[in-house]
């Protein structure tokens, strides 16, 4: 199990999520709402994110599938006070057809694709 309880607690309480990739022009950063990730279910080794746009992210992932996410919540007690973060590293892929997208569209009919994050490492912050 890659995501432990502490990480799951942060993910379950995060308002938004930062998503970073790196392409030929350097880092690229986008975000999504934590509610979107939670609605699709939190698996121990994969996360699903509805994609309405993310076209640059999709292009970058074709050449470099490394991806990092940062969840954070002040609602979770950290080691040094209120607030904790969860840094996820892994590999990303964008699917614009197939059963994964069909499932996402049941919650988000506007999604043109689904960003699937295959989790390789989870580090807690704060």
C-alpha positions as CSV (number, residue, x, y, z in Angstrom):
1,X,0.0,0.0,0.0
2,X,1.6,3.2,-1.2
3,X,-0.7,5.8,0.3
4,X,-0.7,5.3,4.1
5,X,-3.4,6.6,6.5
6,X,-1.6,10.0,7.1
7,X,-1.5,10.7,3.3
8,X,-5.1,9.6,2.8
9,X,-6.2,11.9,5.6
10,X,-4.5,14.9,3.9
11,X,-6.0,14.0,0.5
12,X,-9.5,13.6,2.0
13,X,-9.3,17.2,3.4
14,X,-7.4,19.1,0.7
15,X,-9.3,21.9,-0.9
16,X,-7.1,21.9,-4.0
17,X,-4.2,20.0,-5.6
18,X,-1.1,21.3,-7.4
19,X,0.0,19.2,-10.3
20,X,3.6,19.6,-11.8
21,X,5.2,18.2,-14.9
22,X,8.4,19.2,-16.7
23,X,8.7,19.7,-20.4
24,X,11.2,21.1,-22.9
25,X,10.4,24.7,-21.7
26,X,10.8,23.7,-18.0
27,X,8.3,23.1,-15.2
28,X,4.5,23.3,-15.9
29,X,2.0,23.7,-13.1
30,X,-1.7,23.2,-13.1
31,X,-4.2,22.5,-10.3
32,X,-7.5,20.8,-9.6
33,X,-10.0,20.7,-6.8
34,X,-9.6,18.1,-4.0
35,X,-13.3,17.3,-4.3
36,X,-12.7,16.1,-7.9
37,X,-10.1,13.6,-6.8
38,X,-12.1,12.3,-3.9
39,X,-15.3,11.8,-6.0
40,X,-13.4,9.4,-8.2
41,X,-12.0,7.4,-5.3
42,X,-8.6,7.2,-3.7
43,X,-6.7,4.0,-4.5
44,X,-3.5,3.1,-2.8
45,X,-1.5,3.3,-6.0
46,X,-3.5,5.4,-8.4
47,X,-5.4,8.7,-8.5
48,X,-7.8,9.8,-11.2
49,X,-8.3,13.5,-12.1
50,X,-10.9,14.7,-14.5
51,X,-9.4,16.8,-17.3
52,X,-11.4,19.5,-18.9
53,X,-8.3,21.1,-20.5
54,X,-4.8,20.1,-19.4
55,X,-3.7,20.1,-23.1
56,X,-0.1,21.3,-22.3
57,X,0.1,18.7,-19.5
58,X,-1.0,16.0,-21.9
59,X,1.6,17.0,-24.4
60,X,4.4,17.1,-21.8
61,X,3.4,13.6,-20.5
62,X,3.9,12.1,-24.0
63,X,7.6,12.9,-23.8
64,X,8.2,12.8,-20.0
65,X,5.6,11.0,-17.9
66,X,7.1,12.1,-14.6
67,X,4.4,13.9,-12.5
68,X,4.2,15.3,-9.0
69,X,1.2,16.4,-6.9
70,X,1.0,18.4,-3.7
71,X,-2.0,18.1,-1.5
72,X,-2.2,20.2,1.7
73,X,-4.8,20.9,4.4
74,X,-4.8,23.1,7.5
75,X,-7.5,20.7,8.9
76,X,-4.9,18.0,9.5
77,X,-2.6,18.2,12.5
78,X,1.1,18.1,11.4
79,X,4.2,17.5,13.4
80,X,4.7,21.2,14.2
81,X,1.2,22.4,14.5
82,X,-2.0,22.7,12.4
83,X,-1.5,21.9,8.8
84,X,0.0,19.0,6.8
85,X,1.0,18.2,3.2
86,X,1.3,15.1,1.1
87,X,3.8,15.1,-1.8
88,X,3.1,12.4,-4.4
89,X,5.5,11.4,-7.2
90,X,4.9,9.0,-10.0
91,X,4.0,8.6,-13.6
92,X,1.1,10.2,-15.4
93,X,-1.0,9.4,-18.4
94,X,-3.9,11.1,-20.1
95,X,-6.7,9.0,-21.5
96,X,-9.2,10.5,-23.8
97,X,-11.2,7.4,-24.4
98,X,-11.9,4.0,-22.7
99,X,-13.5,2.7,-19.5
100,X,-11.6,5.1,-17.2
101,X,-13.0,8.1,-19.0
102,X,-16.5,6.6,-19.1
103,X,-16.4,6.3,-15.3
104,X,-15.1,9.9,-14.9
105,X,-17.9,11.2,-17.2
106,X,-20.5,9.8,-14.8
107,X,-19.4,12.4,-12.3
108,X,-18.0,15.1,-14.6
109,X,-19.7,15.1,-18.0
110,X,-17.6,18.0,-19.1
111,X,-14.3,16.0,-18.8
112,X,-12.5,15.5,-22.2
113,X,-10.1,13.1,-20.5
114,X,-8.8,11.6,-17.3
115,X,-5.4,12.2,-15.9
116,X,-4.2,8.9,-14.2
117,X,-1.4,9.2,-11.7
118,X,0.4,6.0,-11.0
119,X,1.9,6.6,-7.6
120,X,5.5,5.6,-6.9
121,X,6.3,7.6,-3.8
122,X,4.4,9.4,-1.1
123,X,6.2,11.8,1.3
124,X,4.5,13.6,4.2
125,X,5.3,17.3,4.7
126,X,5.0,19.3,7.9
